[in-house]
Amino acid sequence: MIRNRLRLALAAALALLLLADQLLPPPLPEDSAPQAQLVVARDGTPLRAFPNRQHIWRHPVRIEDVSPRYIEALVAYEDRGFWWHPGVNPWALARAARQWLSHGHVVSGGSTLSMQVARLLEPTPRTVTGKLLQIARALQLELRLSKREILELYLGLAPMGGVVEGVEAASRAYLGKPAKRLSESEAALLTVLPQAPSRLRPDRHPERARQARDKVLERLQSRWGARAIADARQEPVIAQTIHEPLLAPLLAERLRRLKPDAARIDSTIDAGMQQTVEQLLASRLAVLPPRVSMATLVVDNETLEVRAYAGSADFTDDARFAHVDMVQAARSPGSTLKPFLYGLALDEGLMHSESLLADAPQSFSGYQPGNFQASFSGPVSASEALQKSLNVPAVEVLEQLGPQRFVALLRRGGLKLELPRGATPNLGVILGGVAVNLEGLVAAYTALARAGVSGRPRYFADAPIEEARMMSEGAAFIIRDLLESGGPLARLVDGGVGARRGIAWKTGTSFGFRDAWAVGVSDQFTVGVWIGRPDGTPNPGFFGANIAAPLLVDVFSALDDEAPRPRTPPASVSSTTICWPLGTRSNATPPGLCHQERAAWILDGAAPPTFPDRLRGGAPRYTDYRDAASGLRVRAACASGEMQAIDMARWPATLEPWLDTATRQRALPPAWAPECSSARAPENGLRIVGISDGETIRRAGNGPVPELRLEARGGQQELIWLLNGRQIARLPAGRALHQKFSDAGRYRITVMDDAGRYDRVEISVR
C-alpha cells in the first residue's frame, strides 16, 4: 500500500514537472536572443557582421569549427562532469554551499555549463532564488536539447567583453584568427574570459588576462603535460583592438537582403583575393578625382563562383558614393559588346576573322559614327577592327547582322540589356547605346573561357548553375584568340602579345567619359573593372585603356598565378589564307584578283565574301577592256583596235581613297584611251583645287605658318576632309577649308562624299 502511494506521488510529481515544463518552457535563442548576422568567406573568414537588436556581435559556431583544445579546456575548467550530469552537478553545488557557509561569501558558484547557458538565455539575480531558477532551467534544457546543442549554445553566447559574445567572435576580434586554430595558450585565455569579461579583456588588461590564463593552464597540466603548459605560459597576451570586420561590405549587405533570417551566411568569396582587390583599389584613390568610384568583380570560370566583389572604391568615403554598388548599377557599356558582335557574326556565317571592313567616314542612313581618336585606317580586317576597337567597322558589321537580332541573341545568351523607354535597338547599340551592369557583363564574358557558354555569377556554393549559350564553341575560340594573341598569323610569328600573359581583354568608354570599362578572361578567372562617377557626370580624360585596363592587369597579376594552358582549335575552326578585296580563299581566287593575302580563322569551313559595296552597285568581280597595243582602258563603242578582256576585283568604293600606290595599280583600271576620253571613272566627279598633287610648300624662316585654302569641285551635299587619315572637317559642298601646316613633313589630303567619290593629293611642307 505504502509503495503504491509512493509511486503515485512520484508519478504526480513527474506529471506536475512535465506540465510546468510545457507551461513555462525555457527561453531558447530563437525566441529571446536574436543572432547577429554574419557574412563569411568560403573559408569562414568574417566579411561583415551585422549586430542584433542589442548591438551584440555574436558569431554562430559549431563544435567542429572550434579547436579541440578549447573544448577540452572549457570542460575541464568549468564543468568536468558536463558529459554525464543531468544539468546540475550535486557535488559541485554541495561544495559551493559549504564554501559559502564557511567563508561567508561565494567562493565558487557550482554552476554547470548547462546552468550558465540557462543564465545567458534568461538572466537571473545572484540570489538563492535566482540559483534555483537556473537549476530548473538547466534541467529543462537537458530534457529538450542534446549535450552537443547545449555546448554550442555556450560557444555562441559566452560573454567575452564589450559587445563581443561567443568564442568565434572573440577569437576573430582579439586574436585575428578562427576559433578552430586556437593554440593551448589562446584556448586557456578564452576559457577564463567569460568569468570576468570586462576585467580580463586582453586588449585592455593584458596582465590580468595573463594571470587568469595561467590559472587555467595550471589546472590542465595533468591533461596536456608539463612541457606543453610551460610553452603556453611563455606566450605573451597580445590582443588587437576590437574592430568591425569589413571585407566586401556591399556584397555582404546584398547577401543579407537575400537571406534576412540566416544567422550565418556562407559566401563564395575568397578572403585573400578580396583583400588583395580592395588594396589594389585603395592604392589608386590618390590619383582619382573627387567623386570617382571603382568596382571590380572576379568570377571563377569553372564553378562560376564569385571570388572577389568590390562594389565601390572606398566604403568609408561618402564623397565617392561609398554605398552605391556599381557592380549592380546599369551603365553604358561603351565598346565592350564588340567581341560578342563579331562572335555572333561568325556564327551567322557573315564573316571570318580577316573579313575586309572599311574604317573610313561613312553615313549609315544618317548615322555617322566616328572613332575614339577621330582618325581612320581605311581597309582593316575584322580582327584588326576588334583589337583596335574601331567604331565604324563595328557599325558596318552590325548593319549586316541587324541591331534587333543582335540584342535578341545577347539576351538569349543571358546578358540583360536595358534600352530607353519606348526605344528599339538601333546601330548605336554597339557603341554604348544600351545599359548593362558589371555583373551581367562579366557573366557574358565567361563564355569566352567556357566554350561559348556564359554563366550567371554564383554567391553561394549551393546556388544552382545557370548557363546560356552565348555563341558557338568555335566562335568563342576565335574571339578569345583575337583578343589574346592577335589571330593565326600572330601565333605563327611569336605567339602573340597576349598569349604570353594568357589574358584576353577588352576595354570600353561610354559617351562623355562617364564610364571606363575593362573586362578580361584567363583560363581561371573572368575579371571586370568599372571606373567612373556613380552620379553619371562626365570624367574627362578617363577612358578604358588608360585607367581601367591597368587595374585589370594588376588584378590578374595578383590573383591568377596559373600558367596559360595550351589551347587547340575545336573541330569547327580551321586556318586558311584568304584574299582581299574579295574575302574568299586564296586557293579559290585567281592570282590577278588576289591583291592582298591574309591568314584567317574560318568557322565550319566557310570563308564568306566581303560585304556588298554600300555605295555603288555591281558585282565585286567584273570584266574590264584594254587596248591591246597601249594597255589603256577602252569600250567596244569607242575602241579603235584590238581589245583584251581583263578580270578585275573591285574594292569597296569607300576604301579606294585609302589604297597604297601598289594596290591602286592592281585594283584600279588605267586611264581611258584618247578615243574614249568621254568616259569617266566614278571618282573623277570630285576634284581638289587650290593645290596640286606632289606640290611642296615652304615656310620662310620664322615667317607665318603656311595656310592653304582648299576647295573641292563636283561634290554633292556634305564633303568629308581628311588629313593623313584623320578627319579634320565635314563641310557643305562648295565651302572652302582653311588648313594650317605648322610642322614639316608629308601630308595626304583626301576629300570624299557620301556617294563614294573622292580625290586625293599628297604635298610636302618644308
PyMOL commands that set and color helices and strands:
alter all, ss='L'
color gray80, all
select helices_A, chain A and resi 2-23+29-32+63-65+68-78+90-103+113-121+128-144+147-157+167-175+179-181+184-195+206-219+221-224+226-234+249-258+271-282+285-287+318-320+338-347+382-387+391-401+403-412+427-431+438-449+473-484+488-493+498-500+511-513+544-559+586-588+591-593+653-658+661-667+674-676+682-685
alter helices_A, ss='H'
color red, helices_A
select strands_A, chain A and resi 37-40+46-50+57-58+164-165+264-266+293-300+306-310+356-359+378-381+453-455+467-469+504-509+515-521+525-532+573-580+596-603+621-627+643-649+687-689+696-697+707-713+718-723+726-732+737-740+745-753+758-765
alter strands_A, ss='S'
color yellow, strands_A
deselect
rebuild
show_as cartoon
